[in-house]
Structure formats: structure tokens, C-alpha cells
Amino acid sequence: MLAAGISLAAQTPSLGRISFPTSGSAQAQAPFIRGVLLLHSFEYDDAIEAFREAQRIDPGFAMAYWGEALSYNQPLWRHEELARARAALAKLGPTAAARGARAPTVREKAYLDAVERLFGDGAKAARDRAYAERMGQLAQANPADDEAAVFHALALLATIPENERNAAVSLQAGAIATGILKRNPQHPGAAHYALHAFDDGEHAAMGLDAARTYARIAPASSHARHMPSHIFLPLGMWDEAVASDESSFAASVDRVKRQGLSMAQADFHSLSWLHYEYLQQGRFAKARDAMQTVERAIAASAPGTAKAVPYGAAPYSAAPYSAAPYDPSRPVPRTLTAQPTPPTSPALRAPPASHDHVESEIGRGFGPVSLKSELASMRARLVIESGAWGAMKGVGSFDNIDELFALGMASVRLRDARRAEAALEHLGTASKTVPDRDAREIAQIMGAELDGLLRLSRGDRAGALAALARATALEAKRPRPVARPYPIKPAAELYAETLLGAGDPAAAVVQFQAALMRTPRRAASLLGLARAAQKTGHRAESAEAAKDFLAAWHLADTDRPELAEARALAR
């Protein structure tokens, strides 16, 4: 018999609610449903344990093995543990036919057949397409089954190649997810996958309802708390984004403490977003606090402490807080010299978390390598957003190209031409040798930006503006950012600032407006627009931009000189 009534009654309200009747025993339904809810919020490790609990209660419960196997595929993180997924299925039966025979209904056989295709033979992309096709057939055959539909939506998103965008597929997935959310406003998967469908840089506003809903649906999930910032950040809704990521990181730390894990299992992805959001609020002290949290985690993962250091047993203090196409560069320490040697790394970028951590069933964890790279990007953004160029004085090494660019830009500001030229040479080499096309494009834009600044420092105004115009044109060819912008100093914003400094405020207004179209409500662009518009005599536009800046900076560090300037412009 299908355990239909239990699927709603025995649920965890803090993870959302779904209806997913299956043929498992009544006693196994609660952990099974908990597993599906956790799976919808990408809490893969906890989902695996929940599905295993359902298996222990009811060893013949076919869908419990389906759930465990599916948890080893993290489609939007571009990772899978194929051997483990196959091993989970093998516990149910030695062959696909034997496993299918143990599923008592046609519908459950179809679910098993879908994961057999996902974890069968062939390349990952082909298996993803086969799985998506099968889930589409399953959803069509069972129109009342929201789980079939929502997993189909996720499967569609997984067919979009990494670093590519496909609006038609994204919008199709988003329409499926939002339709389910209307029928069941507490469905965590529907809210979650709608956010991923619309966080493509162009359709973020379509995800606002889901963003305002998801964290409330599933507050027990750190990832659910973070996901709304995938909509809030691209729209420049800084207060909402900060609240989302503060809450997310705190929830991940609570899980670390509760389960006695090391801080490698905390969600430094949300912390890195939070750092950027603090910068856009003018809260540079809070941004430094976030960096110190990363520094403590790196110290605790040093040799001799890397294995399972529980939170609180290592040099951590209580945390101060309540899944982009281009990630930070691969951390390869380099020395910045007057005669630089070219980078020889196969790549200068890395994912935000590695997949070889012993505390995680899916091997996920933030080790010292990924944390050092993230910290380097944080340092780079802090220097550039705050203008604290002196922090880079005399620095001769860098952990990724974000930090390399910040070193180069700071060296120009500090009139250290030889160091800036060395940074430019490194960027030029990276733009030609890094295997990843997206990273090469970013390095090329950064190189053009730094070239423009160097030319300006030498008095070559025309050459500087031409280089910055080239950087801006290259940036404009790229899709709009889905999260933190790359390059870390938007080219249009830098071009606008340079035009303003060169005495062409009218042209600067145009570029600041273009910058704000790509990255809404970025603080530097708002204040720059206010300055440029004031110089062109457009006082109303200047005052409006200044007021927008002050609204973004309403919690800013009180010693920042930009506040007094913006207040004067807003009058």
C-alpha cells in the first residue's frame, strides 16, 4: 500500500512540506520524507543519513535506495560520486532489472529507471540529458505528482553546460517550479529550483517571491537561508542579502557545533557573499570580521590539526553572525617581481569547496586551499572597495588573480610602476594560458583595466581611455553577473571614474549608468553617478543617486568620508 497520509503528517516543518506517497512502511515514511526535504535544500550529507535510516527501518523500501543514490549527484555543483551512487543502488539489487522488480508500483519503477539512467554508462552530460528526459516522461504520466515535476525542473537545469546560459531551459524549469509553489507554498524544492532558474543575471526579479519564501519554508537548512541572496544580490537589495547570508552562515556553524564537525563543514560560500554585501553597505569593519573567521579556519586546518577538529576545540570564537559562472582563481602562490616569471599553473581558479573531505559522504568541505583562495579574493575586494591601497604596499605575492589585480591597481595608486607592470605581465600570461575560457576572459579584462591605469599614470590620457574602453567593451559582451561581479572592479565603473577624473563628466554619466545596469545599486557606481551628474548640472539626478547611495550605506562605518560627500550631493 502507498503510505499517503503519512507523507504530510510525519514531516519536519522547519524543512518545508511535500506530498510524496510511496510504498514504504509507515514507520519508514518520516525519515524518507525528511531525506527528500533535505535533498531539495541540497543538504546532501544529512539526506543520505535520513534515507539510510529509512532503509534500516524497511530494508525492502525501494525508494529509500533511490533517495540515497540521488543524493550522490549534486547537479548544480557540477559534482557526483558515481561509485557511491551505484553502490547505494546495488544494496537494493545487483542489476537494474532486479532493483526494478523490487519497486511495487509502475510509478516507483519509473523513479528507479530514471536514476538508473543518471548513474548508468556514458559521459556525465549524456546521462544528465537521459535523466532529464525520463523525469519529463514521469512527470507527464503522473500530473498530480509534484515530486516528479520538481525533480524534472532540477534535471533540466542540470543539462545546461557549466559556464553557459540557456534562457529557454531556465525559464521552462522556473515555470514548472513556480507552478508547484502556487499549489504548495511550502514546497522547498519548488522555491529552491525557481531561484536557480531565475538567477541567470537577466531574470532575477522573477524570483523575488520565491526568495522571500524559501528561507521561511526551510529555516533548518543553511543553504535554504543562503539561496534568497541569489536574487537579492543581483538586484542590489543589500539589506535583504546580508540578512540572508548572515543567517545562512550562522545556521551552518550551528550544524558544525551540533554534530561535532570541523569548520571545514561550515558554509564559507555564504560567508564570501556576505563579505561582498558588507562592502556594498560600507561596513568595512564587518567585512574584516568575516575575513578573520576565514583566517581562523585556515589556522585550524594547518598540518597537525586538519583531521576533524570540532568547532570550539580549535582556535575559533563564536561566529559573529546570526552553489557564479566565474569562481575565484585557483590559489597558486606567486611572487610579484620586477621581472616576473609567467604563471605555470594549469589553471588559476578553483571551486569554493573541494570534494575530498573525510567528514562528508559526498567529500565536500572547505579545506585550506579553497579557503586561502577565498581569503585572497576577500582581501582584493576590500582593498578596491575601500581604497585602502596602503594595505598592498610592499606585498610581493598573491594567491589568485583577484589578488593579483588588486596588487596591480594598488601599485598604480601607490606610484609603484615596476610592481604594477609586473602584475600586468602576469595577467597577460594568464589571459593566454589558463585553460578555462571564462577565467581567460576575466584575466584579459583585468589586464586591459590595469593597462589603462598604468597609461594614465604615465600621462597617456588617450591611451588610458582607449584601454579602459576596450576593457568595458569586453565586459559588455559577457552575460550580466549572477552574483559578485568579475572582474572584481567592474570595467564600466572604472572607465566612468577615469572619464570623470579626466574632465568628461557627461561621458562618465553614461558609463556609470551602464555599470548600474549590469550591477544594480553598486555603491561606487551610485556615488560616482552622483558626482558626475552634479558636474554636468543635472542636480536632480545627482541628488537621486546620492540618496540611493546613502540608503545602501545606512549602516556604514561612521568614519567614512563618502557619507558627508553624499549628504551634500543629496541636498
Secondary structure, 3 states (H helix, E strand, C coil): CCCCCHHHHCCCHHHCCCCCCCCCCHHHHHHHHHHHHHHHCCCHHHHHHHHHHHHHHCCCCHHHHHHHHHHCEEHHHCEECHHHHHHHHHCCCCCHHHHHHCCCCHHHHHHHHHHHHHCCCCCHHHHHHHHHHHHHHHHHHCCCCHHHHHHHHHHHHHCCCCCCCCHHHHHHHHHHHHHHHHHCCCCHHHHHHHHHHHCCCCCHHHHHHHHHHHHHHCCCCHHHHHCCHHHHCCCCCHHHHHHHHHHHHHHHHHHHHHHCCCHHHCCHHHHHHHHHHHHHCCCHHHHHHHHHHHHHHHHHCCCCCCCCCCCCCCCCCCCCCCCCCCCCCCCCCEECCCCCCCCCCCCCCCCCCECCCCCCCCCCECCHHHHHHHHHHHHHHHHHHHCCHHHHCCCCEECCHHHHHHHHHHHHHCCCHHHHHHHHHHHHHHHHHCCCHHHHHHHHHHHHHHHHHHHHHCCCHHHHHHHHHHHHHHHHHCCCCCCCCCCCCCHHHHHHHHHHHCCCHHHHHHHHHHHHHHCCCCHHHHHHHHHHHHHCCCHHHHHHHHHHHHHHCCCCCCCCHHHHHHHHHHC
